[in-house]
Amino acid sequence: MRKNVLITGASSGLGAGMARIFAAKGHHLALTARRVDRLEALKAEIEAAHPDVEVVVHALDVNEHEQVFAVVKQAIRELGGLDRVIVNAGLGKGGRIGTGKFEANKETAETNFVAALAQCEAAMEHFYERQAGHLVVISSMSAMRGLPSTITTYAATKAAVAHLAEGIRLDLMRRKDHDIKVTTLFPGYIATEMNEAAEQEARMMVDVETGCKALVKAIDKEVADAAIPTWPWAPLAPVMKHAPLGVLRRLM
Ligand SMILES: NC(=O)c1ccc[n+]([C@@H]2O[C@H](COP(=O)([O-])OP(=O)(O)OC[C@H]3O[C@@H](n4cnc5c(N)ncnc54)[C@H](OP(=O)(O)O)[C@@H]3O)[C@@H](O)[C@H]2O)c1
């Protein structure tokens, strides 16, 4: 069992939902986010429900890269090592390219990609030292193609983190005698704060609990990658990947 799990972006949505499920399965947790009051409340809730589970929380803005390395090291000391790191913190701000939304697009690009790189570096350093560990990267179904309008930068960052994870997985294929795995997850629509405004997608949206159960199931299996939930996203993935642009534009 990958006992000690660090989750970034654990103050809401998928991060908090996965933390609750992992705690119920007996994992110790290191939870990070900027809204530390929410992390403290989650820690109190988990410790009340599961007294044997150890939870440490840390205020962390993943765009403060030195802090990413420092907090990962601190969590390693506190829990006696990390067995799994879930690169989950992310945001979906943005505007159509060329319409004066550079700052929002840049924040999304930095948070979802450069900061994810820092998290992967910090996690993999530790895993290479121990020759064991599980890196989990939360991408998105939007990674399947370039996408228009407000989601262009977001989709590009999610394709980038998926490629980052795949590159790390290829590095590992050349090394023997280790137990390091890399999982990339591609969630569809899960009802979190991030997509509160996306009412038009309600048909394909699942609630946080359903979404997080599916995420944790795929994480526990340590699959290389998975669309989450499987239905309808696994069959839709190749359609999104290979549809002619005209078809894709009508879908978006
Ligand atoms: N929900 C979906 O349908 C869906 C689909 C595909 C992929 N995803 C991905 O799933 C991940 C979680 O998103 P969510 O749906 O759970 O949305 P959410 O409820 O808005 O949660 C986002 C989390 O990321 C954290 N975060 C954002 N910017 C951060 C920063 N600079 N430093 C540290 N933490 C930061 C937030 O914490 P603080 O604000 O407290 O720092 C929050 O805990 C994201 O990577 C998202 O792209 C979600």
Ligand as a Chemical Component Dictionary entry (heavy atoms), coordinates in Angstrom:
data_LIG
# 
_chem_comp.id                   LIG 
_chem_comp.type                 NON-POLYMER 
_chem_comp.pdbx_formal_charge   0 
_chem_comp.three_letter_code    LIG 
# 
loop_
_chem_comp_atom.comp_id 
_chem_comp_atom.atom_id 
_chem_comp_atom.alt_atom_id 
_chem_comp_atom.type_symbol 
_chem_comp_atom.charge 
_chem_comp_atom.model_Cartn_x 
_chem_comp_atom.model_Cartn_y 
_chem_comp_atom.model_Cartn_z 
_chem_comp_atom.pdbx_ordinal 
LIG N1  N1  N 0  -13.656 19.447 -11.972 1  
LIG C1  C1  C 0  -13.466 19.052 -13.220 2  
LIG O1  O1  O 0  -14.416 18.824 -13.989 3  
LIG C2  C2  C 0  -12.078 18.839 -13.730 4  
LIG C3  C3  C 0  -11.914 18.264 -14.993 5  
LIG C4  C4  C 0  -10.646 18.040 -15.485 6  
LIG C5  C5  C 0  -9.540  18.352 -14.709 7  
LIG N2  N2  N 1  -9.714  18.934 -13.480 8  
LIG C6  C6  C 0  -8.509  19.274 -12.718 9  
LIG O2  O2  O 0  -8.643  18.819 -11.393 10 
LIG C7  C7  C 0  -7.818  19.608 -10.534 11 
LIG C8  C8  C 0  -8.636  20.038 -9.321  12 
LIG O3  O3  O 0  -9.652  20.931 -9.741  13 
LIG P1  P1  P 0  -11.109 20.974 -9.081  14 
LIG O4  O4  O 0  -12.074 20.616 -10.116 15 
LIG O5  O5  O -1 -11.084 20.227 -7.814  16 
LIG O6  O6  O 0  -11.281 22.542 -8.845  17 
LIG P2  P2  P 0  -11.336 23.417 -7.505  18 
LIG O7  O7  O 0  -12.387 22.920 -6.599  19 
LIG O8  O8  O 0  -11.378 24.814 -7.989  20 
LIG O9  O9  O 0  -9.931  23.102 -6.801  21 
LIG C9  C9  C 0  -8.715  23.619 -7.274  22 
LIG C10 C10 C 0  -7.692  23.426 -6.196  23 
LIG O10 O10 O 0  -6.434  23.914 -6.694  24 
LIG C11 C11 C 0  -5.888  24.764 -5.747  25 
LIG N3  N3  N 0  -5.067  25.815 -6.372  26 
LIG C12 C12 C 0  -5.389  26.656 -7.390  27 
LIG N4  N4  N 0  -4.386  27.512 -7.612  28 
LIG C13 C13 C 0  -3.407  27.210 -6.707  29 
LIG C14 C14 C 0  -2.140  27.747 -6.405  30 
LIG N5  N5  N 0  -1.621  28.786 -7.081  31 
LIG N6  N6  N 0  -1.419  27.185 -5.406  32 
LIG C15 C15 C 0  -1.912  26.139 -4.710  33 
LIG N7  N7  N 0  -3.099  25.579 -4.931  34 
LIG C16 C16 C 0  -3.850  26.125 -5.920  35 
LIG C17 C17 C 0  -7.050  25.364 -4.972  36 
LIG O11 O11 O 0  -6.631  25.697 -3.650  37 
LIG P3  P3  P 0  -6.447  27.193 -3.069  38 
LIG O12 O12 O 0  -7.295  28.107 -3.897  39 
LIG O13 O13 O 0  -6.898  27.064 -1.644  40 
LIG O14 O14 O 0  -4.988  27.431 -3.185  41 
LIG C18 C18 C 0  -8.019  24.196 -4.935  42 
LIG O15 O15 O 0  -7.757  23.386 -3.810  43 
LIG C19 C19 C 0  -7.316  20.766 -11.394 44 
LIG O16 O16 O 0  -5.998  20.505 -11.827 45 
LIG C20 C20 C 0  -8.263  20.761 -12.580 46 
LIG O17 O17 O 0  -7.686  21.320 -13.730 47 
LIG C21 C21 C 0  -10.942 19.183 -12.975 48 
# 
loop_
_chem_comp_bond.comp_id 
_chem_comp_bond.atom_id_1 
_chem_comp_bond.atom_id_2 
_chem_comp_bond.value_order 
_chem_comp_bond.pdbx_ordinal 
LIG N1  C1  SING 1  
LIG C1  O1  DOUB 2  
LIG C1  C2  SING 3  
LIG C2  C3  SING 4  
LIG C2  C21 DOUB 5  
LIG C3  C4  DOUB 6  
LIG C4  C5  SING 7  
LIG C5  N2  DOUB 8  
LIG N2  C6  SING 9  
LIG N2  C21 SING 10 
LIG C6  O2  SING 11 
LIG C6  C20 SING 12 
LIG O2  C7  SING 13 
LIG C7  C8  SING 14 
LIG C7  C19 SING 15 
LIG C8  O3  SING 16 
LIG O3  P1  SING 17 
LIG P1  O4  DOUB 18 
LIG P1  O5  SING 19 
LIG P1  O6  SING 20 
LIG O6  P2  SING 21 
LIG P2  O7  DOUB 22 
LIG P2  O8  SING 23 
LIG P2  O9  SING 24 
LIG O9  C9  SING 25 
LIG C9  C10 SING 26 
LIG C10 O10 SING 27 
LIG C10 C18 SING 28 
LIG O10 C11 SING 29 
LIG C11 N3  SING 30 
LIG C11 C17 SING 31 
LIG N3  C12 SING 32 
LIG N3  C16 SING 33 
LIG C12 N4  DOUB 34 
LIG N4  C13 SING 35 
LIG C13 C14 SING 36 
LIG C13 C16 DOUB 37 
LIG C14 N5  SING 38 
LIG C14 N6  DOUB 39 
LIG N6  C15 SING 40 
LIG C15 N7  DOUB 41 
LIG N7  C16 SING 42 
LIG C17 O11 SING 43 
LIG C17 C18 SING 44 
LIG O11 P3  SING 45 
LIG P3  O12 DOUB 46 
LIG P3  O13 SING 47 
LIG P3  O14 SING 48 
LIG C18 O15 SING 49 
LIG C19 O16 SING 50 
LIG C19 C20 SING 51 
LIG C20 O17 SING 52 
# 
